[in-house]
């Protein structure tokens, strides 16, 4: 299993993560981009343009976007899957209702590489309760259990000092990511990429 999680920064903030991503895949093969966390499907084309503009310079030219997870039947032909940011509740709801979570786990267990940014990172925690701080649960998601690939902990993205009170009172263990921070999970090993992450106990008011 190879999983890269980003705190959700702009391209200039996540260069270390992007370089790792590119170094570990065959850039000549196709990358699948999933924008469904974005709250308005009318802006998916803009999301796709952003993704191409960000990763074409790294040599990733063969990119497919999928905005309907029910249509995906075979992930094995992709060199990597990138799950973008937006509303975490919407993203997890669409993943679970389409049973894409099962396909994603099979892909990872088969040696696939997944890169998740912001909401696309939070869903891999034990729960997505950390998203309650910044996202509205407009989709009425009741089961907040995530894909649980981060050692039983949750993931908090876009960290700044103003988030400390929420983090200190958070009930679960938590990886706290700056926008320049990332986690690389390879099997059961979790490695910090970019700016070092924080744990819940590292923050104070």
Secondary structure, 3 states (H helix, E strand, C coil): CEEEEECCCCHHHCHHHHHHHHHCCCCCCEEEEECCCCCCHHHHHHHHHHHHHHHHHHCCCCEEECCCHHHCCCCCCEEEEEECCCCHHHHHHHHHHCCHHHHHHHHHHCCCEEEEECHHHHCCCCECHHHHHCCCCCCCCCCCECCCCCCCCEEECCCCHHHHHHHHCCCCCEEECCCCEEEEEECCEEEEEECCCEEHHHCCC
